[in-house]
Amino acid sequence: MELIRTPKVEHVRLLDRSSGQRKARVGTLYLSATHTIFVENDPESRRETWVLHSMVHGVEKPPATPSGGQLILRCKDFRLFHIFIPQEKDCLDVHASLVRLTRPGLSPPAPLCPEAAL
């Protein structure tokens, strides 16, 4: 089973509530095996936000809006990130991937032999 359905999503808005940020930054969201990475599109600052998957306490997905989907990442160090994704399909894929990546022990076990998967 592939853990990461969509490794890169562009035109994502990130709002970091823990830093008191009031305006969302626009950029690209990357999913790796160990981190969720947000890279800002602004060529002057090009800031990056890295979140280690083992530091994520929970991933919430509020109902979709006409402007797309939203994810809320609650971290164990009390950081709170709101991620706005323009396409609902991408939002669902990122949500499913983050749930599996942040809780690897809850994934169903992989079959030991290929014939068992049929």
C-alpha positions in Angstrom: 0.0 0.0 0.0 1.3 3.4 -1.0 1.4 5.8 2.0 1.6 9.0 0.0 -1.1 9.4 -2.6 -0.2 13.0 -3.6 3.4 14.0 -2.8 3.1 17.6 -4.0 0.2 20.1 -4.1 0.6 23.7 -5.4 -1.3 26.9 -4.6 -1.8 25.8 -1.0 -2.4 28.4 1.7 -0.9 27.9 5.1 -2.0 29.7 8.3 0.3 29.2 11.3 -2.0 29.9 14.3 0.7 29.2 16.9 2.9 32.1 15.7 0.0 34.6 15.8 0.0 34.8 12.0 -3.1 36.5 10.6 -2.5 36.3 6.9 -2.2 32.9 5.1 1.0 32.3 3.0 0.6 30.8 -0.4 3.0 28.1 -1.5 3.6 24.4 -2.3 3.0 21.5 0.1 5.2 18.5 -0.1 4.8 15.2 1.7 7.7 13.0 2.4 8.0 9.8 4.4 9.1 11.8 7.5 8.0 15.4 7.1 5.3 17.7 5.8 7.0 20.6 4.1 5.5 23.9 3.1 7.5 26.2 0.8 6.3 29.7 0.3 6.0 31.0 -3.2 7.3 34.5 -2.4 10.7 34.7 -4.3 12.1 37.2 -1.8 11.6 35.2 1.4 11.1 31.6 0.2 10.4 30.5 3.8 10.0 26.8 4.5 7.9 25.2 7.3 8.8 21.7 8.2 6.7 19.5 10.4 7.9 16.1 11.5 5.2 13.5 11.2 5.9 12.0 14.6 5.2 15.4 16.2 1.7 15.6 14.8 -1.0 14.9 17.4 -3.9 14.9 15.1 -5.2 15.7 11.6 -8.7 17.1 11.3 -10.7 17.7 8.1 -13.6 20.2 8.5 -16.3 20.1 5.9 -15.4 21.3 2.4 -16.2 24.8 1.2 -16.7 26.2 -2.3 -13.1 27.4 -2.3 -11.7 23.9 -1.5 -10.8 21.8 1.4 -9.1 22.5 4.7 -6.9 20.5 7.0 -6.0 21.3 10.6 -2.7 19.9 12.0 -2.4 19.9 15.7 1.2 19.2 16.9 2.4 17.8 20.2 4.4 21.0 20.8 1.1 22.9 20.7 1.7 24.4 17.2 -1.5 24.6 15.1 -1.5 24.8 11.3 -4.5 25.4 9.0 -3.9 24.2 5.4 -6.2 25.3 2.7 -6.1 23.2 -0.5 -8.0 24.4 -3.6 -9.0 21.0 -4.9 -11.2 18.8 -2.7 -9.7 15.6 -4.3 -6.1 16.7 -3.4 -7.3 17.6 0.1 -8.8 14.1 0.6 -5.6 12.5 -0.7 -3.3 14.6 1.6 -5.6 13.9 4.6 -5.5 10.2 4.0 -1.7 10.3 3.5 -1.2 12.3 6.7 -3.4 10.1 8.8 -1.3 7.0 7.7 2.0 8.8 8.0 1.4 10.2 11.5 0.0 6.9 12.8 2.1 4.2 11.2 1.1 1.6 13.7 -2.6 1.8 12.8 -2.1 0.8 9.1 -3.4 -2.6 8.1 -0.5 -5.1 7.9 0.8 -5.8 4.4 0.5 -9.3 3.1 3.6 -11.4 3.3 3.2 -13.0 -0.1 1.8 -11.4 -3.3 -0.8 -14.2 -3.7 -2.4 -13.3 -0.4 -3.3 -9.8 -1.7 -5.6 -11.3 -4.3 
